[in-house]
Amino acid sequence: METAEIIKEALETLRKGGVILYPTDTIWGIGCDATNEDAVRKVFEIKRRADSKSLVLLASDLDMVARYVKEIPSIAIDLVEVNDRPMTLIYPQGQMLAPSTLASDGSVGIRIPMNEFCVELVRKLRHPLVSTSANISGEPSPHSFKDIPQEIKDAMDYIVPAKMEAGCTGQASQILKVGLRGEIEIIRA
């Protein structure tokens, strides 16, 4: 199956409120349309994850980030421009997203992935994509497709073929929280 056909099938699932299993630039993720609260709730159920834990989202570019956060701190633009490894930024105030994607303080973690497959999928979805590790909450994150628990695979509405995992590092992204006055807090290095 060609990449374009895989993206088409994944998009059909996402647009119907479905949940997909897909490779990112870091690890395999469970994803859904980040603006669809019912789909986001399914992700929490699949992972057996507490609602109080926020989710990382993927955006295709800074223009998409700008639509879903109230304000992009200038330091975030600098970080995105010089970054050379997967980096999730926690922005102060998300907007137009499913409420369950936001932390209790209204902040939201968004990463612009460093692989073409994810960027193209998110660009065509035209909304951020939930990207949470493909594991049951509290269990180790899978380093490759073969490490994903069968329980997770069975709960999916669509699974991107394992051959697409080329470029998946198996390592989680760094996470930085950015503030409107230029402050940076390292959450995960």
C-alpha positions in Angstrom: 0.0 0.0 0.0 1.3 3.4 -0.9 1.8 6.2 1.6 -1.0 8.3 0.0 -3.5 5.4 0.4 -2.4 4.9 4.0 -3.0 8.6 4.7 -6.4 8.5 3.0 -7.5 5.5 5.1 -6.2 7.1 8.3 -8.0 10.4 7.5 -11.3 8.6 6.8 -11.1 7.0 10.3 -10.1 10.2 12.0 -12.9 12.2 10.4 -15.4 9.6 11.6 -14.3 10.1 15.2 -12.1 7.0 15.1 -8.8 6.2 16.8 -5.7 5.2 15.0 -2.3 3.6 15.8 0.5 5.3 13.9 4.3 5.8 13.9 5.6 9.3 14.7 9.1 10.7 14.6 9.5 9.5 18.2 7.4 6.5 19.2 4.2 4.8 18.1 1.2 6.8 19.0 -2.5 6.5 19.6 -4.2 9.3 17.8 -7.5 11.0 17.1 -8.7 14.4 16.0 -7.8 16.7 18.9 -10.9 18.8 18.3 -13.3 15.8 18.8 -14.0 15.3 22.5 -15.7 11.9 22.1 -12.7 10.6 20.2 -10.3 12.0 22.8 -12.3 10.2 25.6 -11.9 7.0 23.6 -8.1 7.4 23.8 -8.3 7.9 27.6 -10.4 4.7 27.9 -8.1 2.7 25.7 -5.0 3.8 27.7 -6.8 3.5 31.0 -5.5 6.9 31.7 -6.7 9.5 34.2 -8.6 12.4 32.6 -6.4 14.8 34.7 -3.3 13.9 32.5 -3.1 16.1 29.4 -2.1 14.8 26.0 0.5 15.8 23.5 -0.8 17.0 20.1 0.9 17.1 16.7 0.6 20.1 14.4 1.8 20.4 10.8 3.5 23.8 11.3 3.5 27.0 13.4 0.5 28.3 11.4 -1.6 25.4 12.7 -0.2 25.9 16.3 -1.3 29.6 16.0 -4.9 28.6 15.3 -5.1 26.4 18.4 -3.3 28.5 21.1 -4.3 32.0 22.2 -0.7 33.3 21.8 2.6 31.9 20.7 5.4 33.2 22.9 8.2 34.6 20.8 10.7 32.2 22.5 8.6 29.3 21.0 9.2 30.5 17.5 12.9 30.7 18.2 13.0 27.2 19.6 11.1 25.7 16.7 13.4 27.4 14.2 16.6 26.1 15.8 15.4 22.7 17.0 17.1 19.6 15.5 15.3 16.9 17.5 11.7 16.0 18.4 10.5 18.7 20.8 7.1 19.2 22.4 6.3 22.7 23.6 3.7 23.4 26.2 1.9 26.6 25.3 0.1 28.7 27.9 -3.5 28.6 26.6 -5.0 26.2 24.1 -8.2 27.1 22.2 -10.7 25.4 19.9 -9.5 21.9 21.1 -11.4 19.1 22.9 -11.4 20.1 26.6 -9.7 16.8 27.6 -6.6 17.7 25.6 -5.8 20.7 27.9 -4.1 20.6 31.2 -6.0 21.9 34.2 -4.3 25.3 33.8 -5.5 25.5 30.1 -2.1 24.8 28.7 -1.5 22.4 25.8 1.5 20.4 24.6 2.1 20.5 20.8 4.9 19.1 18.7 5.6 19.7 15.1 6.8 16.2 14.0 10.1 15.7 12.1 8.8 13.2 9.6 6.9 13.6 6.4 4.2 11.0 7.1 3.0 12.7 10.3 3.2 16.2 8.8 1.2 15.2 5.8 -1.4 13.4 7.8 -1.9 16.3 10.2 -1.9 18.9 7.3 -4.6 16.9 5.5 -6.6 16.4 8.7 -6.5 20.2 9.1 -6.7 19.9 12.9 -4.1 18.8 15.5 -3.7 15.1 16.0 -3.6 13.5 19.5 -0.2 11.7 19.9 0.0 9.7 23.1 2.2 6.7 23.5 0.7 3.3 22.4 0.7 1.7 25.8 -1.6 1.2 28.8 -1.0 4.1 31.2 1.9 3.4 33.5 3.4 0.7 31.3 6.6 1.2 29.3 6.3 3.0 25.9 6.8 0.8 22.9 10.1 1.2 21.0 8.7 -0.4 17.9 5.5 -1.8 16.4 6.3 -5.3 17.8 6.3 -3.9 21.3 2.8 -2.6 21.2 0.4 -4.6 23.4 -2.2 -6.6 21.5 -4.9 -5.0 23.8 -4.0 -1.6 22.2 -4.0 -3.0 18.7 -7.4 -4.6 19.2 -8.9 -1.3 20.4 -7.9 0.6 17.2 -10.2 1.6 14.4 -7.3 1.8 12.0 -3.6 0.7 12.2 -1.0 2.3 10.0 1.1 -0.5 8.5 4.2 -1.4 10.5 6.4 -0.7 7.4 5.8 3.0 8.0 7.8 3.0 11.2 11.1 3.9 9.4 12.3 7.1 11.1 10.6 6.3 14.4 13.4 6.8 16.9 11.8 4.9 19.8 12.7 7.8 22.1 10.2 10.2 23.5 10.5 13.9 22.7 11.9 16.5 24.9 9.2 18.7 26.6 9.6 22.3 27.3 7.0 24.7 28.9 7.2 28.2 27.4 5.8 31.4 28.9 4.7 34.6 27.3 7.6 36.5 28.9 10.2 34.2 27.5 10.5 31.8 30.4 11.4 28.2 29.6 10.9 25.2 32.0 12.4 21.9 31.0 9.8 19.2 31.8 11.7 16.3 30.0 15.2 16.7 28.5 
